[in-house]
Amino acid sequence: MDAYSIEISESTEYDDFMPYPAEPLRPSMPFIVASTLFGLTAALAYFLDQTIAAALVFGIWVFIVATISPRVGVVIALTIQVWDVVFNPEIGGAFVWISPGRVLTAWCIVAYLRYLLWRRPNITSVKKSIIMFFVFVLWALVSVIWADYKLRGLWVVTKIFLQVPLLIVAVDLLSGRKVLEQTFILIIIGSVTGGIYSMVGGIAVRAESDVRMELAGALVNELSHSLGTAIMVGFALLILRKSIMAAILAFVGGAAMFLVTLRAGTRGMILYIPASIFFGLLIAYWRQAHKIIFVGITGTLIFAFSMYWAVQSGFISGWLQERMLGTFGTDWIKNNLRLQLWQEAIGIAMRHPLGVGAGGERAVYIAEGTAKTFYAHNIFLSILIEYNIIGLGIFLAALMFLVRGLLRIRDPALRCGAGMILCFCLLVGMKMTAHESRLFWQPIMLTMMMIETDYRERQMEIQEGLNYEQTADIDEQEVYQA
């Protein structure tokens, strides 16, 4: 049955435009069996060092799934995020086609083409934000005109463009409380297992207790950011679904993923995670201080106990332990290299008021002889360097519309969860590099899904109220006629 085949009342001229909540995911037995076989075959090929064969098997399965059900494809894309980073991380947003996550491109194309051919997406609450993201894509395309490396610029614009259709597919087909909870559960399971594998994978990872984890030669911040988003998803699930299973997934899964981020050595996670949780609680339960205190203390105890256990057991030791414990001081903020990098980025942007064009950030850093880094390590400054103040203004406008939609959420649980996820996304954006990477876009996708879920639930209540009034009027007329 289609996700929008729910019938509420007799047909009206507005029924085709009424946004009904999506049905829960109900995987059939043939799908489970086929997915298991494809997964085992791909895993066997991968561990036999037949990486291309593994990617081919995985890609065929994904193409079939996305063709039959676009929303299942989006759920898988969200679920395997951490696994994709572990297997083949993005280095500066580069494209490595044999990574499992590269099939996201196929998901976007297949799902969106199906939409264009079959139906019009039914999205209302975040429409302005999505439109502004499309405008940003168009401006990025225009910037290719003055970019030095036009092919690189076109590829960056293509990657950004493919994120926006995926947003549309996810918001249209996954905006419903039940399917949202199911998606969150799958994200947590996928992230916990992927995070644990990142420490025991052997051939893909170096994870000694006294040094930062190494992922196939790439930086591990991508892994930490993905795990951090999953931790926010865990707390959102805990608030949305008050059950024992949700509590176990949120607490045990959150603690396990936090321990992985400690081994990764990403100090920002120690600050971003509690700050995001507090922000979500504040905007949702500011009139109910007891809830803020209860959840805040619970979350603090979980991470404090995890940190204490990691130090006492030797899970982190030596230089790595000093690095992570130094987060609680002020020296690391004063001596943080990123503050200097941001100053340099602003200087580059002022020297290039037109912008260097899409994909030109690394080239301008090399041209100006900057030896410390090739990027601003700040998504917003990177956008300023590449697309000038106009591009940054368009991008910030899209985020402002998103924040406005977030603050309009009526359900405090949805508002709290969306606030946590979006706050974490923006905090991480202050230190990330590739704005075209799905690491940045997936939290935005989850936030939009929660905003649209709240809107559709309100519309359902309005429609049910109208139906009740219509029924009452008919009964009254019948009584009067009798």
Secondary structure, DSSP 4 states (H G I P E B T S, - for coil): --TT----SS--TTGGG--PPPPPP---HHHHHHHHHHHHHHHHHHHTT-HHHHHHHHHHHHHHHHHH-HHHHHHHHHHTHHHHHHHS--STT---TTSGGGGHHHHHHHHHHHHHHH------TTHHHHHHHHHHHHHHHHHGGG-S-HHHHHHHHHHHHHHHHHHHHHHHHH-SHHHHHHHHHHHHHHHHHHHHHHHH-SSSEE--TTS--EETTB-SHHHHHHHHHHHHHHHHHHHH--SHHHHHHHHHHHHHHHHHHHHHT-THHHHHHHHHHHHHHHHHHTT-HHHHHHHHHHHHHHHHHHHHHHHHTTSS-HHHHHHHHGGGSSHHHHT-HHHHHHHHHHHHHHH-TT---TT-HHHHHHHTT--S-SS-S-HHHHHHHHHHHHHHHHHHHHHHHHHHHHHT--SHHHHHHHHHHHHHHHHHHTT---TTSHHHHHHHHHHHHHHHHHHHHHHHHHHHHHHHHHHHHHHHHHHHH-
